[in-house]
């Protein structure tokens, strides 16, 4: 008899087919995530849950169904899940690390280049019928080669960004909770404290986790320390930036431009003042959205789900300590 599971959105076939073959799966069919009350109702008789970042997985949900054996998050991040509560309850949580590193770094660098060279503004200019002639000052941007890139967070994606920057002869600074002296010489990067990085960087790219210490890390004080010519890129988590402070920084010229793959709230409200600014590029959380990568993520999430419902160790658990504590049966 197959285990009952709930999949909170249609995922790529590479993972969905695995789940459908191995489990008695109910798959949420709508484009929008299931409302909270429906998610709680759907989970009542399920052994496993394949969730997305849009699903809040908290103690209330975990306690609603003591038979729930696994939550497999279709994402690298897991700030939508109360990990301590899950570990306390013996509930393994899975994620999809590693597979999207290069794809996300590719896109973060794409946003960097797009904001620096005003690519979207240029396309909009053409579509609006404004292109009448070549002009010496038309949509001039800033150079990327030889500039200084500051990386906030130097994990897998931060390191992948540094590799891409080397091809543009960029000077790379990084700030992280953990200094990586083992990589500084081999990758040609320099550790800097936060203030120094903000003061010296032409581009600042965010690649850190969202937690209480990083929430609204980019606020009025941070923007005041940046160059007026600086460009901010965020492909990590929206709440790392205070949106009101960002609007003030962009509209007053404290910084030159920003490119956001993630926002607070998400999706961004259509009446957000950020959307009125030509120097703020906003895209809908698509940094990992290559066909190959999203398929690999689906496969990893499915394998976590299937292992969990069968009482096996998850291939990529977020809270491996749960196996020492004892998992739910």
ZIRA-V345714 format. One record per helix or strand of 3 or more residues. SS is the DSSP state (~ for helix, > for strand). FROM is the first residue (numbers start at 1). TO is the last residue. If there is no record, write none. Layout:
BEGIN
((SS:FROM:TO) (SS:FROM:TO))
END
This chain:
BEGIN
((>:4:7) (~:13:22) (>:24:27) (~:36:45) (>:48:51) (~:59:64) (>:70:73) (~:83:88) (>:92:94) (~:101:116) (~:119:127) (>:148:152) (~:156:166) (>:171:175) (~:181:187) (>:189:191) (~:194:200) (>:203:206) (~:220:224) (>:231:234) (~:238:240) (~:243:252) (>:257:260) (~:273:276) (>:280:282) (~:291:309) (~:322:325))
END
